[in-house]
Amino acid sequence: MSGGSYDYLYSKEPEDLLNRTGDLERMRDRLIGLDHVAAAKAVEALRLTVVESRVRIGVAMERIAPVMKAVEWLDSCDSGPEEVERAVKAWSQK
């Protein structure tokens, strides 16, 4: 059988890794099973970076989402510029 056991994890773009932490865990565990602990640690460091990135993205989105919503609603004619002003002011005071 040819490659692909890990869905070509080695070739994924960074944004694709955000939903691949399980595959990274499997790769880490496989490397441990092959007694390549240092390489497994590198994969685990990558997995932790991905998890941390997800958390940071979530926090950043939570903070700026009201501003983005206000602009979207303004541009779709569901609210006025005063809503954007309010959202930006609230955001800048956090």
N, C-alpha and C positions, 0 to 999 in steps of 0.2 A: 504494500500500500504506500502511496506517495505521501508527501507532507500534508499539513493541514490539521494535525491532531489538536492544535490550539488555535485553530482558525487564523493561522498566519499572524499570530500575535506580534512577532518580531517586526512586522511591516506596517503596523498601525500608526496612524497619525496621532499626535498628542490628544486631540479632542476625542478620538475614538476610544482612548484608554479610560475615559471617565466612566464608562459603563462596562469595563472589562476587569474589575478588581478580582472577580472570581477566577478568571483565567490566569491572572497574575499569581494568585494564591496557588493554583494548580501547578503552574510552572515552578514556583518557589519550592513546593513540596516535592516535585519530581526531581529537581536539582539536589535537594537534601537526600532523597532516596538514592541518587547516583553518587552520593558522597562528595558533592561539590558545594560545600557549605558557603564558601566565600561568594560564589556566583549567586547562590540562593539569597544571601544577605543583600546583594545588589538588587535583585528582583524585588525583595521585600521593601527596600528603600524606595524603589520606584513606585510600588503599590501605595506606600504611605504618603508619598508625594501626591499621588493621584487623589487619595482620600482627602488629604489636607486641601488640595485645590478645590475639590467639590465643596467642602465646608466654606472656604473663603469666597467662592462664587456665590453660594447661598446667602452668606452674610451681606455681601456687596449688593446683591439683587434685592434683598429685603430692604436695605436702606434706600436705594435709589428708585425702587419700583413705583412709589407714589408720584415721583416726578415724571417718570416715563409714562405712567398712566395719564397724568394730566395733559401731557403733550399729545399723546395719542387721541385722547378725547377732544382736545382742542382741534386737532387736524381733521377729525371726523365730524366736526360741528356738533358735538355733544355737550360741550362746555365752552367757557370763554377764557381769555388770557388771564383773568384774575385767578382762576384755579391753578394755572401754572405758577403764577407769582406766589400763591399761598403754599403750594407744594415745595417750591424751591426754597422759600423762606424757612419752612419747617425742616427741610433737609439740611440746610446750612447751619441750623441751630443744634443739630445732633452731635 
